């Protein structure tokens, strides 16, 4: 299959997606990355945001990742993320609730570590809510 690339998206808990794709878009550190079959090998960090996989069957898979590592080989793309959630499983109510809790934690941070942790959590949740809204617009 020369016109497809195998894609695996894996979280700390489970394999979220595994299948053939014609194109993958990911949130790279310096902007969006587009990966086609036979891409030059690459290893890079990715930011929180959405991974969009155009499947070999013509559909689209949408997965939120809380950052992670991307490895590209000519016939394989692997995304490793502590947290990865299928678009259809994103819950805006829960994400907004968690965002409010992170904002409260930010206000009551007692140390640099608490501040850094709350800031990081807030950035991930804001990206998750943005990804969810983008996913809903496509539906």
DRENNU-647763 format. One record per residue (C-alpha): x, y, z. Coordinates in pm, whole numbers, plus 50000, padded with zeros to 5 digits. Example, Ala and Ser with C-alpha at 12.3 -4.5 7.8 and 13.67 -1.06 7.14 Angstrom:
<drenkes>
     u     v     w
 51230 49550 50780
 51367 49894 50714
</drenkes>
This chain:
<drenkes>
     u     v     w
 50000 50000 50000
 50222 50283 49876
 49956 50556 49904
 49884 50501 50275
 50076 50526 50599
 50009 50324 50917
 49910 50545 51212
 49917 50452 51581
 49797 50694 51850
 49874 50560 52196
 49800 50700 52542
 49946 50589 52874
 49642 50363 52920
 49556 50226 52576
 49585 50229 52200
 49344 50501 52085
 49377 50455 51709
 49558 50212 51482
 49498 50201 51107
 49592 50307 50756
 49573 50673 50658
 49629 50890 50355
 49717 51204 50557
 49771 51307 50922
 49768 51658 51074
 49918 51720 51420
 49992 52016 51650
 50372 52053 51623
 50564 52280 51856
 50615 52537 51579
 50271 52497 51414
 50063 52233 51239
 50245 51938 51084
 50105 51754 50782
 50230 51400 50723
 50182 51209 50397
 50298 50853 50317
 50676 50823 50256
 50749 51126 50477
 51109 51185 50582
 51186 51025 50922
 51124 51268 51208
 51098 51270 51587
 50953 51579 51755
 50743 51694 52047
 50380 51790 51986
 50165 52041 52174
 49820 51983 52322
 49562 51986 52043
 49397 51765 51787
 49537 51490 51569
 49332 51451 51250
 49371 51126 51059
 49229 51096 50708
 49161 50724 50692
 49228 50506 50389
 48850 50454 50364
 48790 50828 50317
 48672 50903 50671
 48835 51119 50935
 48941 51027 51290
 48982 51310 51536
 49184 51261 51858
 49272 51512 52129
 49626 51476 52269
 49766 51655 52573
 50103 51693 52402
 50352 51412 52353
 50601 51271 52106
 50562 51213 51733
 50775 50961 51545
 50746 50950 51166
 50894 50674 50949
 50825 50650 50574
 50542 50396 50628
 50446 50456 50992
 50339 50744 51219
 50339 50691 51596
 50194 50943 51840
 50269 50884 52209
 50078 51098 52459
 50006 51065 52831
 49647 51159 52752
 49468 51093 52423
 49090 51108 52386
 48880 51022 52078
 48686 51325 51955
 48355 51148 52010
 48450 51084 52375
 48536 51447 52461
 48298 51593 52720
 48277 51973 52719
 48098 51989 53057
 48372 51785 53229
 48647 51982 53052
 48493 52317 53157
 48457 52192 53517
 48822 52080 53521
 48926 52415 53368
 48747 52603 53650
 48923 52380 53908
 49260 52453 53741
 49184 52829 53743
 49105 52807 54118
 49429 52613 54175
 49617 52884 53984
 49470 53156 54210
 49560 52967 54529
 49904 52842 54418
 50144 52859 54712
 50468 52772 54531
 50636 52790 54190
 50564 52417 54147
 50190 52459 54221
 50184 52756 53983
 50360 52563 53704
 50135 52258 53750
 49814 52466 53742
 49934 52668 53440
 50018 52349 53250
 49683 52188 53338
 49498 52502 53230
 49678 52510 52892
 49592 52144 52827
 49226 52194 52919
 49195 52508 52706
 49340 52310 52411
 49097 52025 52481
 48795 52260 52479
 48918 52425 52156
 48970 52081 51997
 48620 51974 52102
 48463 52284 51946
 48659 52227 51624
 48545 51862 51620
 48179 51963 51669
 48198 52216 51382
 48308 51938 51146
 48013 51718 51242
</drenkes>
